[in-house]
Amino acid sequence: MKRVAWITDDIYLQHDTGAGHPESVERLVSINLKIKTLEDKLIEISPRMATKGEVNYVHTMEHIDDIEERGRVGLAVDADTILSKQSYSSALKAVGAGLVAIDGIREDKFERAFCAVRPPGHHATPTQSMGFCLFNNIAITAKYAQKQGYKKVMIIDFDVHHGNGTQDAFYDDDSVFYFSTHEAYAYPGTGNWAHKGRDKGEGYTGNYPLMPESGDKEILEFYHEDLPKHYHEFQPDIILVSAGYDLHESDPLANLNVTTEGIRQIVRAILDLGDKPVVFMLEGGYSVTDLGWNVVATVEEMLV
């Protein structure tokens, strides 16, 4: 059985997006409740607060300072991207979960980690928070991993929405491969299959949009055929996963029909790529009940 860390913190419950917002506290409450079925098999780790300097690996200081000030007064970035007075601290600890995961793997405390965090991150660009996301947790984790010696990083993003912020952070970078499956024409409208990188980063972005109503068969083709090719060509030192569960058939914000078993097979395909350390970072997923069980399915596969 693999040693798997479960990294979360109650501070994530203090990021208050307001009544009726889909990126709600209840998402994490559901996950925490369901994961109790596996807690005796997991290594429970607390995240730390990321420093401004670490967030600055990806984001400009102007952006970081803006989010800190908005958090101080509870001023939203836009209608979707809400901040309460604890949001800035929550966002720093969401970043910090990834950093703790990298440290634990490097110190051989565990081989794999799941970071159950809020707010999510993959829409946040180096200069702009958007789409419920304040800081780009997975992108900062990738930069931190490189500083710890994991020079080649593969980021796999199965959230139903394209991770435009993650793509932006590494679009001209040949040391990070970004692979994304997502619903075509959905928010934020990026992620065309023809967008494959720029300058020395050309060929190091792989976008695989799916037509609305696609299900397990369509998405698994990409994970069984295209992803292994990219992996073997790139030969990463570590894999980071933006784990967004809004691809599930029950999700209210999207139009894919991927089942829980389909998600399990996506996770299995990622883990079967090779014997590399893997860190999963929670992104979307807004069907509260199903979200918890989809995370459980993911962690069950991680333990094998």
C-alpha positions in Angstrom: 0.0 0.0 0.0 1.3 3.5 -0.9 1.9 6.1 1.8 -0.6 8.8 1.1 -0.8 12.2 2.9 -4.1 13.9 3.5 -3.5 17.7 3.8 -6.2 20.0 4.9 -7.0 22.7 7.6 -10.1 24.1 9.2 -9.1 27.6 8.0 -10.4 26.6 4.6 -13.9 26.6 6.1 -13.5 30.3 7.0 -13.3 31.4 3.4 -16.9 32.6 3.2 -18.2 33.1 -0.4 -21.7 33.9 0.8 -25.2 32.3 0.5 -25.9 30.5 -2.8 -22.3 30.6 -4.1 -21.4 27.2 -5.6 -17.8 27.3 -4.2 -19.2 26.9 -0.7 -17.9 25.7 2.7 -20.3 22.7 2.3 -18.0 21.3 -0.4 -15.2 20.7 2.0 -17.5 19.7 4.9 -18.8 16.9 2.6 -15.3 15.8 1.6 -14.2 15.7 5.3 -17.2 13.6 6.2 -16.8 11.1 3.5 -13.0 10.7 3.8 -13.4 9.4 7.4 -14.0 6.0 5.8 -10.3 6.0 4.9 -8.7 8.1 7.7 -7.0 5.2 9.4 -5.0 4.6 6.1 -3.9 8.2 5.6 -1.1 10.3 7.0 -2.8 13.5 8.2 -0.6 16.5 7.7 -1.3 20.2 8.4 -0.5 22.8 5.8 1.6 25.8 6.5 1.1 29.4 5.5 2.9 30.2 2.3 5.0 33.4 2.3 4.5 36.3 0.0 7.8 35.4 -1.6 6.6 31.9 -2.4 3.4 33.2 -3.9 5.6 35.5 -5.9 7.1 32.5 -7.7 4.0 32.8 -10.0 2.1 36.0 -9.1 3.2 39.6 -9.2 3.6 41.4 -5.9 1.0 43.9 -7.0 -1.5 41.1 -7.4 -0.6 39.6 -4.0 -0.9 43.0 -2.2 -4.2 43.6 -3.9 -5.7 40.3 -2.7 -4.3 41.0 0.8 -6.0 44.4 0.9 -9.3 43.1 -0.6 -9.3 40.3 2.1 -8.8 42.9 4.8 -12.1 44.6 3.9 -13.9 41.7 2.2 -14.0 43.3 -1.2 -14.8 40.9 -4.1 -12.6 40.7 -7.3 -15.7 40.1 -9.4 -19.2 38.6 -9.1 -17.8 35.1 -9.0 -14.6 35.6 -7.0 -15.5 36.6 -3.5 -13.3 37.4 -0.5 -14.2 37.5 3.2 -11.9 38.6 5.9 -10.3 35.1 6.2 -9.9 34.5 2.5 -6.4 35.8 2.2 -5.2 33.6 5.0 -7.1 30.6 3.6 -5.5 31.2 0.2 -2.0 31.4 1.6 -2.6 28.0 3.4 -4.1 26.6 0.2 -0.8 27.3 -1.5 1.0 26.1 1.6 -0.6 22.6 1.4 1.2 22.0 -1.9 4.5 23.2 -0.4 4.1 20.8 2.5 3.3 18.0 0.1 6.5 18.6 -1.8 8.6 18.7 1.4 7.0 15.5 2.7 7.7 13.6 -0.5 11.3 14.9 -0.7 11.8 13.8 2.9 10.4 10.3 2.1 7.5 10.7 4.6 5.0 9.6 1.9 4.9 9.0 -1.9 1.6 10.7 -2.7 -0.6 13.5 -1.3 -4.1 14.9 -1.6 -4.5 18.5 -0.8 -8.2 19.2 0.2 -8.1 23.0 -0.1 -10.2 26.1 -0.6 -10.1 28.5 -2.5 -9.3 26.6 -5.7 -6.5 28.0 -7.9 -6.2 27.0 -11.6 -8.0 30.0 -13.1 -5.8 32.5 -11.3 -3.3 34.0 -13.7 0.0 35.7 -12.6 -1.8 39.0 -12.5 -5.5 38.3 -12.0 -7.8 36.4 -9.6 -10.9 35.0 -11.4 -13.2 32.0 -11.5 -13.4 31.5 -7.7 -9.6 31.3 -7.6 -7.3 33.7 -5.7 -3.8 32.3 -6.1 -2.8 29.5 -8.4 -2.0 26.7 -5.9 -0.8 24.1 -8.4 1.4 26.5 -10.4 3.1 27.7 -7.2 3.6 24.1 -6.1 5.2 23.4 -9.5 7.7 26.2 -9.1 8.4 25.2 -5.5 9.0 21.6 -6.6 11.5 22.7 -9.1 13.4 24.6 -6.4 13.5 21.4 -4.4 15.1 19.5 -7.3 12.1 18.2 -9.3 13.2 19.9 -12.4 10.6 18.5 -14.9 7.0 18.9 -13.7 3.9 17.5 -15.4 0.6 19.1 -14.4 -2.5 17.2 -15.3 -5.8 19.0 -15.0 -9.1 17.1 -15.3 -11.4 19.9 -14.0 -14.3 20.5 -16.4 -13.1 24.1 -16.9 -9.8 24.9 -18.6 -7.1 26.0 -16.2 -6.2 29.2 -18.1 -4.2 30.5 -15.2 -1.9 27.5 -15.1 -1.5 27.5 -18.9 -0.6 31.2 -18.7 2.1 30.6 -16.1 3.9 28.0 -18.1 3.0 28.7 -21.8 6.6 29.6 -22.8 8.2 27.1 -20.4 9.7 23.8 -21.5 10.3 22.5 -18.0 6.6 22.2 -17.2 4.2 20.2 -19.3 0.5 21.2 -18.9 -2.1 18.6 -19.9 -5.8 19.5 -19.7 -9.0 17.8 -20.5 -12.1 20.1 -20.3 -15.5 20.9 -21.7 -15.3 22.8 -25.0 -16.8 26.3 -25.0 -17.3 26.4 -21.3 -15.8 29.0 -18.9 -13.3 30.6 -19.3 -13.4 29.9 -23.1 -9.7 29.0 -23.4 -8.0 25.7 -24.0 -8.3 25.2 -27.8 -6.6 22.1 -29.0 -4.3 24.2 -31.2 -2.9 26.0 -28.2 0.3 24.0 -27.6 2.7 26.6 -26.1 4.9 29.5 -27.3 8.6 29.9 -28.0 10.6 27.3 -26.2 7.4 26.1 -24.5 5.9 25.1 -27.8 4.8 21.5 -27.6 4.7 21.5 -23.8 0.9 22.3 -23.5 -1.6 19.7 -24.4 -5.3 20.8 -24.6 -8.0 18.2 -25.1 -11.5 19.8 -25.1 -14.6 17.6 -25.0 -17.9 18.3 -26.5 -20.8 18.9 -24.1 -22.5 15.6 -23.0 -19.3 13.6 -23.5 -18.8 10.8 -21.0 -16.4 8.2 -19.7 -15.6 6.7 -23.1 -14.6 10.0 -24.7 -12.5 11.4 -21.9 -10.7 8.1 -21.1 -9.4 7.9 -24.7 -7.3 11.0 -23.9 -6.0 9.4 -20.6 -5.3 6.0 -22.1 -3.8 7.2 -25.5 -2.6 10.8 -25.5 -1.5 11.3 -21.9 1.0 8.4 -21.9 2.6 9.6 -25.1 3.2 13.0 -23.6 4.4 11.5 -20.3 7.0 9.2 -22.0 8.2 11.9 -24.3 8.6 14.5 -21.4 9.8 12.1 -18.7 8.8 14.3 -15.7 10.3 14.0 -12.2 7.0 14.6 -10.5 3.2 14.8 -11.4 0.9 17.4 -10.0 -2.9 17.0 -10.6 -5.5 19.8 -10.6 -8.4 17.5 -9.4 -11.6 19.2 -10.3 -14.7 17.1 -9.9 -17.1 19.2 -11.9 -16.7 16.8 -14.8 -19.0 14.5 -12.9 -22.5 13.8 -14.5 -24.3 15.4 -11.5 -22.4 18.7 -11.5 -24.7 21.8 -11.8 -22.1 24.0 -13.5 -21.1 21.8 -16.4 -22.3 19.5 -19.1 -20.1 16.4 -19.1 -21.4 13.0 -18.2 -18.4 11.4 -16.5 -19.3 8.9 -13.8 -17.6 8.2 -10.5 -16.2 5.1 -12.1 -14.9 7.2 -15.0 -13.1 9.5 -12.5 -11.6 6.4 -10.8 -10.3 5.2 -14.1 -8.8 8.7 -14.9 -7.0 8.6 -11.6 -5.8 5.1 -12.2 -4.5 6.1 -15.7 -2.5 8.9 -14.1 -1.1 6.7 -11.3 -0.1 4.0 -13.8 2.0 6.4 -15.9 5.1 5.5 -13.9 6.6 5.4 -10.4 6.8 9.1 -9.8 5.6 11.1 -6.8 2.1 12.5 -7.3 0.3 15.4 -5.6 -3.5 16.0 -6.1 -4.8 19.5 -5.5 -8.6 20.0 -5.2 -10.1 22.4 -7.7 -13.8 22.4 -8.7 -16.7 20.1 -8.0 -20.1 21.6 -7.0 -22.4 18.7 -6.5 -21.8 18.6 -2.8 -22.8 15.0 -2.1 -21.1 13.4 -5.1 -18.0 15.5 -4.6 -17.1 13.7 -1.4 -17.5 10.3 -2.9 -15.5 11.2 -5.9 -12.6 12.4 -3.7 -12.9 9.1 -1.8 -12.6 7.2 -5.1 -9.5 9.2 -6.0 -7.8 8.5 -2.6 -8.7 4.8 -2.8 -6.8 4.6 -6.0 -3.9 6.6 -4.6 -3.5 4.0 -1.8 -3.0 1.1 -4.1 
